Amino acid sequence: MSFGSDLQGWQSHEALLGVQDYEINLLENVRKCVIHRAKCDREYVAALSSVIGTVTQKLGSSDYDTPTGQASCLFTSEHSLVQT
C-alpha cells in the first residue's frame, strides 16, 4: 500500500505543513487553558481552605453538629485525601 498519489505533490506538502502549524497552535492554546485552569483550581482550594479554617476557628471543636461544621469536616477529610 503506497501513499496516495493525490498527496505527493508540492501543494499537498504545503497543505500538510499548514495543517501541522494549526495543530501546534491548537495544542499551545490547550496547554495555556490547562495551565490557567490548574492555577484557578489551586487559588480556589486555597480560598476555600481559608474559609474552612475560619469557620473551624469560629465554631470550635464541639460545634460540628451544625450543617456548616459537617461541611467543614467533609471538606477537610476530602482535602487530606487529595493531598496524599
C-alpha positions in Angstrom: 0.0 0.0 0.0 1.5 3.3 -1.0 0.9 6.9 -0.1 -2.0 8.4 -2.0 -1.0 9.9 -5.4 -3.1 13.0 -4.6 -0.8 13.8 -1.7 2.5 13.5 -3.4 2.8 17.0 -5.0 4.2 20.3 -3.7 0.8 21.7 -3.0 0.0 18.7 -0.8 3.2 19.1 1.1 2.4 22.8 1.7 -1.1 21.9 2.8 0.2 19.3 5.3 2.7 21.8 6.7 -0.2 24.2 7.2 -2.3 21.6 9.0 0.7 20.9 11.3 1.0 24.6 12.1 -2.6 24.7 13.0 -2.3 21.6 15.2 0.7 23.1 17.0 -1.2 26.3 17.6 -4.2 24.3 18.9 -2.0 22.4 21.3 -0.4 25.5 22.6 -3.8 27.0 23.3 -5.0 23.9 25.0 -1.8 23.9 27.1 -2.4 27.6 28.1 -6.0 26.7 29.1 -5.0 23.7 31.2 -2.3 25.8 33.0 -4.8 28.6 33.6 -7.4 26.0 34.9 -4.9 24.4 37.3 -3.9 27.9 38.6 -7.6 28.8 39.2 -8.2 25.5 40.9 -5.3 26.0 43.2 -6.4 29.5 44.1 -10.0 28.2 44.7 -8.8 25.5 47.0 -6.6 28.0 48.9 -9.5 30.3 49.4 -11.9 27.5 50.4 -9.3 26.2 52.8 -9.1 29.7 54.3 -12.8 29.9 54.7 -12.9 26.4 56.3 -10.1 27.4 58.7 -12.0 30.5 59.7 -15.2 28.5 60.2 -13.4 25.9 62.2 -11.9 28.6 64.5 -15.3 30.2 65.0 -17.1 27.0 65.7 -14.6 25.4 67.9 -14.2 21.6 68.0 -17.6 21.0 69.7 -20.0 22.5 67.2 -19.7 20.0 64.3 -23.4 19.1 64.6 -24.3 22.2 62.5 -24.5 21.9 58.7 -21.5 24.3 58.4 -19.5 22.2 60.8 -20.4 19.0 58.9 -19.4 20.5 55.6 -16.1 21.6 57.2 -15.4 18.1 58.4 -16.3 16.7 55.0 -14.1 19.2 53.1 -11.1 18.7 55.4 -11.3 14.9 55.1 -11.6 15.0 51.3 -8.8 17.6 51.1 -6.5 15.4 53.1 -7.2 12.5 50.8 -6.4 14.6 47.7 -3.1 15.7 49.2 -1.9 12.1 49.8 
